[in-house]
Amino acid sequence: MYEKILIPTDGSSTSQQAIVHGLELAAAMSSEVTFLHVIENPLTTGYATPETLPYSAQLYDDLKTSGSDVLAKAEAMARERGVSSHSVLVENREPAQAIAEAGEEHDLIVMGTHGRRGFNRWMFGSVAEGALRRGNKPFLLIRAPEED
């Protein structure tokens, strides 16, 4: 039923839970998994200030290194479970849009959600909700425990 599963990950504990659930499903269904990590450019996200501009290139390199590490760990988890997988690192994109677009080539998208409400939802938004609204494939959302 689900031959190709997309698992976006940002390295958070919620993403780790989504990886575990996604890999269990993939192992049971003999599915192939794609892990996706999206890096936004800090200069275009509104986080850069004149004081931080000299460090933006180093920050971007650090984000790429961190993303590569997150993907390597996810692939190691897949190997441990005997699940066929590969990884994609997408740069300079808005995460929700990149997830929705990558999802077009998959049968299911498994991702974590923090379940934010109120001010935190307004302030930080929801990548999961944005991807869900843009996508047209089935989603399995794994919610973070309340303590997270």
PyMOL commands that set and color helices and strands:
alter all, ss='L'
color gray80, all
select helices_A, chain A and resi 13-29+53-80+95-103+118-124+127-134
alter helices_A, ss='H'
color red, helices_A
select strands_A, chain A and resi 4-8+32-39+85-91+108-113+139-143
alter strands_A, ss='S'
color yellow, strands_A
deselect
rebuild
show_as cartoon
